[in-house]
Amino acid sequence: MKPDTSKFDKILNASEQFGKVNHEPDSSKEVQVNSQQKTMPFSDQIGNYQRNKGIPSASFDKSKVYIVGSGIAGMSAAYYFIRDGRIPGENIVFLDQLSVDGGSMDGAGNAKDGYIIRGGREMDMTYENLWDIFQDIPALELPEPYSVLDEYRLVNDNDPNYSKARLIHNQGQIKDFSKFGLEKKDQLAIVKLLMKKKEELDDLTIQDYFSESFLNSNFWFFWRTMFAFENWHSLLECKLYMHRFLHAIDGMKDFSCLVFPKYNQYDTYITPLRKFLEGKGVKIELNTLVKDLDIHIDTEGKVVEGIIAERDGKEVKIPVGKKAYVIVTTGSMTEDTFYGDNKTAPVIAIDNSTSGQSGGWKLWKNLAAKSPVFGKPEKFCSNIEKSGWESATLTCKPSAFTEKLKELCVNDPYSGKTASGGIITITDSNWLMSFTCNRQPHFPSQPDDILVVWVYSLFMDKEGNYIKKTMPQCTGDEILAELSYHLGIINQLDNVVENTIVRSSYLPYITSMFMPRAQGDRPRVVPEGCSNLGLVGQFVETNNDIVFTMESSVRTARIAVYKLLNLNKQVPDINPLQYDIRQILKATQSLNDYEPIFGEGILRRVLKGTYYEHILVNTNEEKEEHESFFAEQLNKFQDWMKELKV
């Protein structure tokens, strides 16, 4: 219901801004200057001033909302329709083809049959939209009035996350991971990439740009395994990641930059959010496949008039009224997942000629056939050799494997505290295998003597070092053998196999959103001309945010709601730390492994004894005084200029 604003009529009736908000401001283009015309916050301004409730320009209490897909993007849209749009929860209906809610954010199983988590979440403190929601969602285990965010802070503020074995090799030996090992030319290549305009990078790959020395550096081992980048993935997306996580680069070596939940992604986020929405009257209709939308298109715009779905084997058409809105999650990272277990390998029943025919992809293709504004789904789902990888969830009773795991964890994995602190990457693995043991129990009902460990590999076309097969060809027991070989416990393989349940998942589209792309390949959140349709998830265009995060899903949902309802509120651009001189200097020092950077000596002398002397990281190393300090800096400058021209 629209609140009574009659006492503000003198202001609102004379306002040139009310109802004309830019809901998706772009910090990469905004010149941040105060003026008489600027009434809204700067594009990436964050903080409590942004916690206002945007006044709707009309009443939406009679509006109906249909949300296709009940993953985090769809659920976030429902939340914002309720909180900021004032649409009653009972007016909102989810339509999902699956038999369980949550979309790609899954987590299921038990100790007897084995648990399964196809993927996990590495979280950052700067996910402003995600925390905007979860600071209001009641906690899973704490009593009222505490929220999911309060619970998250309670865990991470008191149990720091870090890794003591980020890289291993030589059958279980910890490898030195204290340095990035970037050559000067590769550091400069990163700087140049950050300075490039996004429009210059259409369809370029990472290996098109970076040198072999970069691709073989420790930095790239850290980066690619942490985020699941392949050399043939989008250079543009890699650039956006570097901007997004500039503040975290120094913590990438040991994962001290990350925060993790107490439990798996489904129980941590989906369960409490679903309970909140259902408590507001939201309905979730599962086993309902949406195949297409009936969209009326003319010179005045594009209006969804019906939803074509299949339920219980029968086609149904759901009429969409004039005051109704439709939200669609386009594409999918996890459709067409093929499963294996200890004794069987996943049977991959599709190839490039038959990929992209499952529900989420087919729906997007049907939309794209109606208008170019809906993007080009085939750019993302047509090359599964380059977009797929396999993961495996290990349900572990005590064994030689769990004993070895204790050596690699910062705390005893049975203690309930931080265990591995993130993935442990095996650098001499032909599969480029990584594994992680998060805080245990990973599931609320998990027995005390069980550990849940997640394994994944990036190289799907290489034979293993011990098992002469590719990972997708392997049974769960063979995956255990390959892992045991790399941990130096192959002589105890029988003990490991006897006490470990393996549930493997081959995901053909898991990094499809990283595939090289150009402007127009992904639709905008509210495509041009659409008045009642919003597209959300990992395959829509935002100004500067990245993909493959919960934050990007929530951001797209929030933008969709604000734009469709024309709320008097904006969605801030990504956290502005990329422009913070402290973060820029810290990242520069870190990329150079804290060896002196160009101009550092001069800067330290200028800042010494001033309010700003702390902005450079102190390496606590005594600096040798040189006879000609300025001559030294000049020589460094000349060397730097020569390298820049290369």
C-alpha positions in Angstrom: 0.0 0.0 0.0 1.3 3.4 -0.9 1.8 5.5 2.3 0.0 8.8 2.7 2.5 11.5 1.6 0.0 14.4 1.4 1.9 16.4 4.0 4.9 16.4 1.6 2.9 17.5 -1.5 4.5 20.9 -1.7 7.9 19.3 -2.0 7.0 16.3 -4.2 4.8 18.3 -6.6 7.6 20.7 -7.2 10.3 18.0 -7.4 12.1 17.3 -10.7 13.6 14.2 -9.2 10.7 12.3 -7.6 9.9 9.2 -9.8 12.9 9.8 -12.0 15.6 7.9 -10.1 18.5 6.2 -11.8 18.0 2.9 -10.1 21.4 1.4 -11.3 24.0 4.2 -11.1 27.4 3.5 -12.7 30.5 4.4 -10.6 32.8 3.8 -13.6 31.3 6.7 -15.5 30.1 9.1 -12.7 32.2 12.2 -11.9 31.5 12.5 -8.2 30.8 16.2 -7.7 28.4 17.9 -5.4 26.0 20.2 -7.2 22.6 21.9 -6.8 21.1 19.2 -9.0 22.5 16.2 -7.1 20.0 15.0 -4.5 20.8 11.2 -4.4 23.9 9.7 -2.9 27.0 9.1 -5.2 26.7 6.0 -7.3 28.7 3.7 -4.9 28.0 5.4 -1.7 27.2 2.9 1.0 26.1 3.1 4.7 23.1 3.7 6.8 21.9 6.6 4.7 21.0 4.0 2.1 18.8 2.1 4.5 15.8 4.4 3.8 12.6 2.9 2.6 12.0 4.1 -1.0 8.5 5.6 -1.3 6.5 3.8 -4.1 5.1 6.2 -6.7 1.9 4.2 -6.8 0.1 1.5 -4.7 1.0 -2.1 -5.6 -1.1 -3.9 -3.0 -3.2 -5.4 -5.7 -0.3 -6.4 -7.9 0.5 -10.1 -8.5 4.1 -11.3 -8.9 5.2 -14.5 -10.6 8.8 -15.6 -10.0 10.3 -18.3 -12.2 13.0 -20.1 -10.3 13.3 -20.3 -6.5 17.1 -19.8 -6.1 18.7 -16.9 -4.3 17.9 -14.4 -7.1 14.2 -15.3 -7.2 13.9 -15.3 -3.4 15.7 -12.0 -3.1 13.3 -10.5 -5.6 10.4 -11.7 -3.5 12.0 -10.1 -0.4 12.4 -6.7 -2.1 8.9 -6.8 -3.6 7.6 -7.2 0.0 10.0 -4.9 1.9 10.4 -2.0 -0.5 7.5 -2.5 -2.9 4.9 -3.1 -0.2 3.4 -6.0 -2.2 1.7 -8.5 0.1 3.5 -11.8 0.3 0.3 -13.7 -0.5 0.4 -12.0 -4.0 3.7 -13.6 -4.8 4.0 -17.1 -6.4 7.2 -19.0 -7.3 7.2 -21.4 -10.2 10.1 -23.9 -10.1 10.7 -26.9 -12.3 12.6 -28.7 -9.4 11.2 -30.7 -6.6 13.1 -28.6 -4.0 13.7 -24.9 -3.6 17.1 -23.2 -3.6 18.2 -23.6 -7.3 22.0 -23.9 -7.5 22.4 -23.3 -3.8 21.9 -26.9 -2.8 22.9 -29.0 0.2 21.3 -32.4 1.0 21.9 -36.0 2.1 22.7 -37.8 5.3 25.5 -39.7 6.9 24.2 -43.1 5.8 23.8 -42.3 2.0 26.3 -39.5 1.9 25.9 -35.7 1.8 26.1 -33.7 -1.4 27.0 -30.1 -2.1 27.7 -29.4 -5.8 29.4 -26.1 -4.9 30.2 -23.8 -2.0 30.4 -20.1 -1.3 33.4 -17.9 -0.5 32.0 -14.8 1.1 33.2 -11.2 1.3 32.4 -8.5 3.8 31.6 -6.0 1.0 28.5 -7.8 -0.4 26.3 -4.9 0.4 23.1 -6.2 -1.2 23.4 -9.7 0.3 23.9 -8.3 3.8 21.1 -5.8 3.2 18.8 -8.8 3.0 20.2 -11.0 5.7 20.5 -8.3 8.4 16.7 -8.6 8.4 16.2 -12.3 8.0 15.7 -14.1 11.4 18.7 -16.2 12.4 18.7 -20.0 11.9 19.8 -20.8 15.5 20.0 -17.6 17.5 16.7 -16.4 19.2 14.9 -13.2 18.2 15.7 -10.5 17.5 18.9 -11.8 15.9 19.4 -12.1 12.2 21.4 -14.3 9.8 24.0 -11.6 9.6 24.2 -11.4 13.4 24.8 -15.2 13.4 27.4 -14.8 10.6 29.3 -12.1 12.5 29.2 -14.1 15.7 31.0 -17.0 14.0 33.5 -15.1 11.9 34.3 -12.4 14.5 35.4 -15.0 16.9 36.8 -17.7 14.7 39.2 -16.1 12.1 39.5 -17.7 8.7 42.9 -18.5 7.2 44.8 -21.4 5.6 48.1 -22.9 6.6 48.2 -25.2 3.5 46.9 -23.2 0.6 49.1 -25.0 -1.8 50.5 -28.6 -1.5 52.6 -30.8 -3.8 55.0 -33.8 -3.7 52.3 -36.1 -2.2 51.0 -34.0 0.6 53.9 -31.6 1.4 52.9 -28.0 2.0 54.3 -25.7 -0.7 55.5 -22.2 0.0 52.6 -19.9 -0.7 54.0 -16.7 0.8 54.6 -15.0 -2.6 52.7 -14.3 -5.7 55.8 -14.6 -7.8 54.8 -12.1 -10.5 57.4 -10.7 -12.8 57.4 -6.9 -13.3 55.9 -7.2 -16.8 53.0 -9.2 -15.4 52.3 -6.7 -12.6 52.2 -4.0 -15.2 49.9 -6.1 -17.3 47.5 -6.2 -14.4 47.7 -2.4 -14.0 47.1 -1.9 -17.7 44.1 -4.3 -17.6 42.6 -2.3 -14.7 43.0 0.9 -16.7 41.3 -0.5 -19.9 37.8 0.4 -20.6 35.3 -2.5 -20.5 34.3 -1.8 -24.1 37.8 -2.7 -25.3 37.6 -6.3 -24.1 34.7 -7.9 -26.1 35.2 -11.6 -26.7 38.8 -11.5 -25.5 40.1 -14.4 -23.4 42.6 -14.3 -20.5 45.2 -16.2 -22.5 44.8 -13.7 -25.3 46.2 -11.0 -23.0 48.4 -12.5 -20.3 51.9 -14.0 -20.8 52.9 -17.6 -20.1 54.9 -16.4 -17.0 51.7 -14.9 -15.6 49.7 -18.0 -16.3 52.3 -20.1 -14.5 52.7 -17.9 -11.5 51.5 -18.6 -7.9 49.2 -15.6 -8.3 47.3 -17.4 -11.1 47.2 -20.6 -9.1 45.6 -18.7 -6.3 43.2 -16.7 -8.5 42.0 -19.4 -10.9 41.4 -22.1 -8.2 39.7 -19.6 -5.8 37.3 -18.3 -8.5 37.3 -21.3 -11.0 38.8 -19.3 -14.0 40.2 -21.1 -17.0 42.7 -19.6 -19.3 40.1 -19.5 -22.1 37.6 -17.6 -20.0 36.5 -13.9 -20.4 39.2 -11.3 -19.9 36.5 -8.8 -19.2 35.1 -10.9 -16.3 38.7 -11.3 -15.0 39.1 -7.5 -15.0 35.8 -7.0 -13.2 36.9 -9.5 -10.6 40.2 -7.6 -10.1 38.2 -4.4 -9.5 35.7 -6.1 -7.2 38.4 -7.8 -5.0 41.2 -5.3 -5.2 40.9 -4.8 -1.4 41.2 -8.6 -0.9 44.3 -9.3 -3.0 46.7 -9.3 -0.1 44.6 -11.9 1.7 44.2 -14.3 -1.3 47.3 -16.3 -0.4 46.0 -17.6 2.9 42.2 -16.7 2.5 42.4 -14.3 5.4 40.2 -12.1 3.3 37.2 -14.4 3.4 34.4 -15.2 5.7 32.5 -18.5 5.7 29.2 -19.6 7.2 28.8 -22.1 10.0 26.8 -24.5 7.7 26.4 -25.3 4.0 24.9 -22.8 1.6 21.3 -24.2 1.7 20.9 -24.3 5.4 22.7 -21.0 6.0 20.8 -18.9 3.4 18.0 -20.7 1.7 16.3 -22.2 4.7 15.9 -19.0 6.8 15.0 -16.9 3.7 12.3 -19.4 2.6 10.9 -19.5 6.1 10.7 -15.7 6.2 8.9 -15.6 2.8 6.5 -18.4 3.6 5.7 -16.5 6.9 4.7 -13.6 4.7 2.3 -15.8 2.7 4.5 -16.4 -0.4 3.6 -19.6 -2.2 6.2 -21.9 -3.8 4.9 -24.2 -6.6 7.5 -26.9 -7.3 7.6 -29.4 -10.2 6.3 -26.6 -12.5 8.3 -26.1 -15.7 8.0 -22.7 -17.3 8.6 -23.1 -21.0 7.9 -19.7 -22.5 6.3 -16.3 -21.9 3.6 -14.9 -24.0 4.9 -11.4 -24.7 3.0 -8.7 -26.6 5.5 -6.6 -28.5 4.7 -3.4 -30.4 6.2 0.0 -30.9 5.1 1.0 -27.4 7.1 -1.8 -25.6 7.0 -5.4 -24.4 4.4 -6.7 -22.0 4.2 -10.2 -20.6 0.6 -11.4 -20.9 0.9 -15.0 -20.1 3.2 -17.7 -18.7 3.3 -21.1 -20.6 4.1 -23.9 -18.2 4.0 -27.6 -17.8 2.7 -29.3 -14.6 2.0 -33.0 -14.1 2.8 -33.6 -17.8 0.1 -31.1 -18.9 0.6 -27.7 -20.5 -1.0 -24.8 -18.6 -1.2 -21.1 -19.4 -1.2 -18.7 -16.6 -2.6 -15.3 -17.5 -0.7 -12.3 -16.4 -2.9 -9.3 -15.5 -2.1 -5.7 -16.2 -0.9 -5.0 -12.7 1.2 -8.2 -12.5 5.0 -8.6 -12.7 7.2 -11.5 -13.9 10.7 -12.3 -12.7 12.7 -14.9 -14.6 16.1 -16.5 -13.7 17.7 -16.9 -17.1 20.0 -19.9 -17.8 21.5 -22.1 -15.1 24.9 -23.1 -13.8 23.7 -26.4 -12.5 21.1 -27.8 -14.9 22.0 -31.1 -16.6 24.1 -32.2 -13.6 25.2 -35.8 -14.0 25.9 -37.8 -10.8 28.2 -40.6 -9.8 29.0 -42.5 -6.6 31.7 -44.7 -5.2 31.2 -47.4 -7.9 30.0 -45.4 -10.9 31.2 -42.5 -12.8 28.7 -39.8 -14.0 27.2 -40.7 -17.4 27.4 -37.5 -19.4 24.4 -37.7 -21.7 24.9 -34.4 -23.6 27.5 -32.9 -25.9 27.8 -29.5 -27.6 25.1 -30.4 -30.2 22.5 -31.2 -27.5 23.5 -28.8 -24.7 21.3 -25.9 -23.6 18.0 -27.8 -24.0 17.1 -28.0 -20.3 14.4 -25.8 -18.7 16.3 -22.7 -17.8 18.3 -22.5 -21.0 15.4 -23.4 -23.2 13.3 -20.6 -21.6 16.0 -18.1 -22.2 16.4 -19.3 -25.9 12.7 -18.8 -26.4 12.9 -15.3 -25.0 15.9 -14.5 -27.2 14.0 -15.6 -30.3 11.5 -12.9 -29.7 13.9 -9.9 -29.5 17.6 -9.1 -29.5 17.2 -7.3 -26.2 17.0 -10.7 -24.5 20.6 -11.6 -25.3 22.4 -14.6 -26.9 22.2 -17.6 -24.6 24.1 -19.8 -27.1 27.3 -17.8 -26.3 27.2 -19.4 -22.8 25.8 -23.0 -23.2 27.3 -24.3 -26.4 30.8 -25.4 -25.4 30.5 -27.6 -22.3 34.2 -28.7 -22.6 35.1 -25.2 -21.7 32.4 -24.5 -19.2 32.1 -27.7 -17.2 33.9 -29.3 -14.3 33.3 -31.9 -11.7 33.0 -31.8 -7.9 32.7 -34.6 -5.4 31.4 -34.5 -1.8 33.1 -36.9 0.6 31.2 -38.1 3.7 34.1 -39.3 5.9 34.3 -41.5 8.9 37.7 -41.5 10.7 40.4 -42.9 8.4 43.9 -42.3 7.1 42.4 -39.4 5.1 40.9 -37.6 8.1 44.2 -38.0 10.0 46.1 -36.5 7.1 43.5 -33.7 6.9 44.3 -32.8 10.5 47.9 -32.0 9.5 46.7 -29.5 6.8 44.0 -27.7 8.9 44.5 -24.7 11.1 42.3 -26.4 13.8 41.2 -29.9 14.4 38.4 -30.4 11.9 36.3 -32.0 14.6 36.5 -28.9 16.8 33.8 -26.9 15.1 36.2 -24.1 14.3 37.8 -23.1 11.0 39.4 -26.2 9.5 41.2 -25.9 6.1 40.2 -22.2 5.8 39.3 -22.7 2.2 40.4 -24.8 -0.7 43.8 -26.6 -0.6 45.1 -26.8 -4.2 47.4 -29.6 -5.4 49.7 -27.7 -7.7 51.2 -30.9 -9.4 47.9 -32.5 -10.0 47.2 -33.2 -13.6 43.5 -32.4 -12.9 44.4 -29.3 -10.9 42.5 -30.8 -8.0 41.5 -28.8 -4.9 39.6 -29.8 -1.7 38.3 -28.1 1.3 37.0 -28.9 4.8 34.8 -26.1 6.1 33.6 -25.7 9.6 32.1 -28.9 10.9 29.4 -30.0 11.2 28.6 -28.8 7.7 25.0 -29.9 8.1 22.9 -29.2 11.2 22.1 -32.9 11.8 25.5 -34.3 10.9 26.9 -36.8 13.4 29.9 -35.8 15.5 32.2 -38.4 14.0 31.5 -37.5 10.4 33.4 -34.9 8.3 32.1 -33.5 5.0 34.8 -32.6 2.5 34.3 -31.0 -0.9 36.6 -31.7 -3.9 36.8 -30.2 -7.3 39.1 -30.1 -10.3 39.5 -27.6 -13.2 41.1 -29.8 -15.9 38.5 -32.2 -17.3 40.6 -33.4 -20.3 43.7 -34.6 -18.5 44.5 -38.1 -17.1 45.2 -38.3 -13.4 48.7 -38.7 -12.1 47.8 -42.1 -10.5 44.5 -43.0 -12.1 45.1 -42.9 -15.9 41.6 -41.5 -16.6 40.1 -38.1 -16.7 38.1 -37.1 -13.6 34.7 -37.4 -15.4 35.6 -41.0 -16.3 36.3 -41.9 -12.7 34.2 -43.6 -10.1 34.2 -42.2 -6.6 36.6 -44.8 -5.4 39.0 -43.8 -8.2 38.7 -40.1 -7.2 39.7 -41.2 -3.7 42.7 -43.0 -5.1 43.9 -40.0 -7.0 43.4 -37.8 -3.9 45.1 -40.3 -1.7 48.1 -40.5 -4.0 48.5 -36.7 -3.9 48.3 -36.8 -0.1 50.9 -39.5 0.3 48.5 -42.1 1.7 48.0 -44.3 -1.3 49.3 -47.3 0.7 46.3 -46.8 3.0 43.7 -46.5 0.2 41.7 -49.5 1.3 41.1 -47.8 4.7 40.1 -44.5 3.0 37.7 -46.2 0.6 36.1 -48.3 3.4 35.3 -45.2 5.4 34.4 -42.6 2.7 31.1 -42.2 0.8 31.6 -40.3 -2.5 28.8 -38.5 -4.4 30.2 -36.9 -7.5 28.6 -34.2 -9.8 29.6 -33.3 -13.3 28.3 -29.8 -14.1 28.5 -28.9 -17.8 27.6 -25.2 -17.3 29.2 -24.4 -14.0 31.5 -21.7 -15.4 29.4 -20.9 -18.5 28.9 -17.3 -17.2 32.7 -16.9 -17.6 32.7 -17.7 -21.3 34.0 -14.9 -23.5 31.3 -12.3 -24.3 30.6 -9.0 -26.0 28.2 -6.2 -25.3 24.6 -7.3 -25.9 25.3 -11.0 -25.3 23.6 -10.7 -21.8 20.3 -8.9 -21.4 19.9 -6.0 -19.0 18.0 -6.7 -15.8 15.0 -5.0 -17.2 15.4 -5.3 -21.0 14.7 -2.3 -23.2 10.9 -1.7 -23.6 9.8 -4.2 -20.9 7.3 -2.8 -18.4 6.5 -5.9 -16.3 9.4 -8.3 -16.9 12.7 -8.5 -15.0 15.6 -11.0 -15.6 17.8 -12.0 -12.7 20.7 -14.3 -11.9 24.1 -14.9 -13.3 23.4 -14.2 -17.0 22.2 -10.6 -17.0 24.2 -7.4 -17.5 25.0 -5.1 -14.6 27.3 -2.1 -14.7 30.3 -3.3 -12.8 29.5 -6.3 -10.7 30.8 -9.8 -11.3 29.1 -13.2 -11.8 29.3 -16.5 -9.8 28.5 -14.8 -6.5 25.4 -14.6 -4.3 25.9 -10.9 -4.3 25.4 -10.6 -8.0 22.2 -12.6 -7.8 20.8 -10.4 -5.1 21.9 -7.2 -6.9 20.0 -8.2 -10.1 16.9 -9.0 -8.1 17.0 -5.6 -6.3 17.5 -3.7 -9.5 14.6 -5.6 -11.1 12.2 -4.7 -8.3 13.3 -1.0 -8.1 13.1 -0.5 -11.8 9.8 -2.2 -12.4 8.1 -0.4 -9.5 10.0 2.8 -10.2 10.9 3.1 -6.5 12.4 6.3 -5.2 15.6 4.6 -4.3 18.8 3.5 -6.1 20.8 0.3 -5.8 24.4 1.4 -5.0 27.2 0.2 -7.4 29.8 -2.1 -6.1 31.7 -1.2 -2.9 34.0 1.8 -3.6 37.2 0.3 -2.1 38.7 0.0 -5.6 39.1 3.8 -5.5 40.6 3.9 -2.0 44.2 5.0 -2.1 45.0 2.7 0.8 43.7 -0.3 -1.0 45.4 0.6 -4.2 48.8 1.0 -2.5 48.3 -2.2 -0.5 47.4 -4.2 -3.6 50.4 -2.8 -5.4 52.7 -3.7 -2.6 51.2 -7.2 -2.3 51.5 -7.9 -6.1 55.2 -7.0 -5.8 55.5 -9.4 -2.8 56.2 -6.4 -0.6 59.5 -5.6 -2.3 59.9 -1.8 -2.6 57.6 -0.4 -5.3 58.4 2.6 -7.5 58.2 5.8 -5.5 57.7 4.1 -2.2 60.8 5.6 -0.6 59.7 9.1 -1.5 56.2 8.5 -0.4 57.3 7.1 3.0 59.5 10.2 3.6 56.7 12.6 2.6 54.2 10.9 4.8 56.4 10.2 7.8 55.2 11.9 10.9 51.9 12.9 9.3 48.3 11.8 9.7 48.6 9.6 6.6 51.8 7.8 7.4 49.9 4.5 8.0 48.5 4.1 4.5 51.5 2.1 3.3 51.9 -1.4 4.7 55.0 -1.5 6.9 57.0 -4.6 5.9 59.1 -4.2 9.1 62.3 -4.6 7.1 65.1 -2.2 7.6 65.7 -0.2 4.5 69.3 0.4 3.5 70.1 4.1 3.1 71.6 4.9 -0.3 74.0 7.7 -1.0 71.7 9.1 -3.7 68.2 8.5 -2.7 66.6 10.5 -5.5 69.0 9.0 -8.1 67.8 5.5 -7.0 64.1 6.6 -7.5 64.9 8.1 -10.8 66.5 4.8 -12.0 63.5 2.9 -10.9 61.2 5.3 -12.8 63.3 4.9 -15.9 63.2 1.1 -15.6 59.4 1.2 -15.1 58.9 3.4 -18.2 60.9 1.0 -20.3 58.8 -2.0 -19.1 55.6 -0.1 -19.7 56.6 0.4 -23.4 57.3 -3.3 -23.9 
